């Protein structure tokens, strides 16, 4: 599943559990009643661009860490 501004926060967390920390950082309700990330950001007066950027940073960092761990495991 490709997560974007129309994806609900619970779906973001299901797809990318590491994003839960970002939602906590921005004090976003992770249940949010099935509302999209864009809707929740507007309601909380947050920059959607900033939140999406932070989510992508966390996802990218997590992917790099996983890749590094896989490489290390292969060299053992």
N, C-alpha and C positions, 0 to 999 in steps of 0.2 A: 504494500500500500504506500502510495506517495502522499506524504503529509504536506499540507499547505495551509493557507489562511482560512480555508473553508472546512478544515478538519477540526473535529471537537478535541478538546484537551484530553479527555479520557482515551480517545483513539491515538493521539500523539504518544501518550504514555504506554499504551499497549504496544505500539510499533517501535518506540524508542524509550525504554524505561529510564535511560539516563537524563531525559528531558524533565523529569519530575523536579529535579533540583532547580531548573530554570523557572518553572512555574512557581516554586516556592520563593525564589529570588524576587520575582515580580509580584508576589503575594496574590497570585491568581488561584481561584477556587478550582481544584482539579476535578470536581464533580460537574460543575457548571451547567447542570441540567441539559446537556446535549447541545449547547450553543457552540457556534464556531469560534475558533481562535480570534478571528477578525471582530466578531460581535463582542466577545468578552473584552478585547483590548479597547474598543470604542467605549464600552460601558465603564471601564476603569480609567479612561483618559490616558492610555498608554500608546506609545508609538508601535504600531504593528510591525513596521520595518525593523525597529530595534529588537523587539521580541523575537521575530523570525531570524534575525541575524545571530542572536545569542543562541537560539535553538540549533541553528546550523553549525555554529562553532562547537557546541557540545557534541553533536552527532559526529562531526568530522574528527574531533579529538578522540572520541570513543572508538571510532573505526580505526584510527591510526594505532591506538593502544592495542586493540585486538589483533591487528596485523603484526605488530611488533611481538606480541606474545606468541602468536602462531609461528613466526620465524624462529624465535628463541626455542620453542618446543621442538621444532624440526631439527635444530642444531644440537640437541641434547643426546 
